């Protein structure tokens, strides 16, 4: 059965969360949405809050998964993360990571720590 694009995205997020949990991160929120945008995964690694963008590119004719996180998307992620921190009254170290899948097998993701400089 072929998954539609929304289901493929959810499957990629689920696979990313599992992958990161296997690497010691704890899941706090998935698909956090606010007026500034959406954050796919919010996780904790030690004392650090990690905001994670999950990208899937199943067609190689389009830009790569990494290239799809353009400047506009980065700014939306930063604003949404700032809102999350304020809304939850948090003051802790943070970073932005990306989990990239270049196929729909959801295996061997590319994990980019500190994918966005703030």
N, C-alpha and C positions, 0 to 999 in steps of 0.2 A: 504494500500500500504506500503510495506516494504522499508525503506530507505537504500541506499547503505552506506558503511562506511564513505565516504566523506560527504554525505548529513547528516548523523547522527552527525558527528563532527561539521558541520556548524550549525545544529539545536541546539546542546549543547552550542556552542559559543553565539548564538542568545539568548538562554534562560539565559545564565550566564550574558550577558550584561543587559538584562531586569531586572534580579534579583538585580544586583548591582546598576542599576539606581534607582530602588525602594528603595534602601538603601542609596541614596544620592550621588553616584558617577556619574561623567560625562564622557561619552565616547569620547575619542579623536581619537582613531584609532583601526581598527580591522584587523587582519591578516597582521600586519606589517612584512615585509620581507626585509632582507638585506643579505649580503654575510655571515654573522655569524649565521643566523638562522631566525626563525619566532617567533613573539610574538602574541599570540592569541588576547589579548585585552590590550589596553593602556587607562587608565582612570585616572581621577583626583578626589581626595578626599580632599577638602580644598586646601591647598598649596602642598599636597603630590601627586607625580606622582606614579601611581600604575601599575606595569607590571603584567599581569594576565595570568597564564597558565590554560587552561580549559582541563579537562580530563574526559573521558567517558569510563566506563567499563560496557559493557552489558552482558558479559559472566563471571560468577563467577569462572570459571576454571582457568582464567588468574590471574595475580597479581592485587591487588586492584588499584584503580585510583591513590591513593596517592603514592603507591610503584612504580608506573610507571614513576614518576619524579625522575629518578636516577641522580647520580653525573654528568654524561656526559650531560644530558639534562639541568641540572642546570647551568653548565658552558656555554652552548650555549645560554641560556636565559640571563645570565649576560653579555656576550659579545655583544649580540644583543641590550640589553638595553643601554650599554655604547655607542655603535655606535649611537643609537637613540638620546641620550643626546648630544653627540658631534655634530651630523648632524643638530640638531635643536637648537644648542647653548643654552642649558638649564643647569642651576645650581640650583637645587631645591631638597628638600627631596624626596627620592624614597623608594619604598618597592616592594617586590615580593609576590603576593598572588596566591593562587590556588583555583579554583572552581572545585569541584569533583562531578561527577554524577556516581552512581553505578547502574543506570538503564536507560532505554531509555524513561522514562516518563518525564525526565527533571524537576522533582519536588524535593523539599527539598534538594537542593545542600548542600554539606559540604563546607563552606567557611573557608579557612585557611589563616589568615593574617600573613604576615611575614613568608611565607612558606620556603623561602630560606634565609639563613644567608649569608651576603656579607662581 
